């Protein structure tokens, strides 16, 4: 179960690190839509992560999911 959690966290962090921001001012609406989609994706991944947490390790697992979601949301703002 630990390896599954580590894999999920690693994959999420890697995905957020590789995301490229939209920097063109002319595409402001597209950037807003992309940011909204990014935030929705982060929320979805966070909920999915929390569903995989076992009852015996729920507190550290949920904390890891929350940390992962925060990192994801920060990636959306760039």
Secondary structure, 3 states (H helix, E strand, C coil): CHHHHHHHHHHHHHHHHHCCCCCCHHHHHHHHHHHHHHHHHHHHHHHHHHHCCCHHHHHHHHHHHHHHHHHHHHHHHC
